[in-house]
Amino acid sequence: MKFVDYKHSEFFNRMVITDECQKDSERLSLFYILGMCDTLRENYKSIYDFEERIVEPKSLRNGWQTGTSIKLTRLALNLFNGWHGYDHDNEEQVEPAVHYTPNELFCHELAVYALEAVKIRLLYKRDN
């Protein structure tokens, strides 16, 4: 696994231990992405609820989101549960589906690491 820096690696390992998800591909890829930048590391609790063990799509509307962090959050949500901007409970498109295309999700300076998150999701899923 490639990490952006030590802070990324430390955050990922701490979250995996905290959530006890060593073999859970959805959570491994989520925590990998949430550790990629300071913005996400500082705000991860608004994206993932440790008690309910769910992600919060409403976090996409938070004021702290940056251009890169929102793309990473979208990818994290998509890898976690297939979120693509459509709220099935309310039967409404919350965000345009175009935000979930590869061109959008991987158009930033951390794209190489974002691809690593996809590999984590696929490889761990296949092994378990």
Secondary structure, 3 states (H helix, E strand, C coil): CCCCCHHHHHHHHHHHHHHCCCCCHHHHHHHHHHCCCHHHHHHHHHCEECCCCEECHHHHHCCCCCHHHHHHHHHHHHHHHCCCCEECCCCEECCCHHHHCHHHHCCCCCHHHHHHHHHHHHHHHHHC
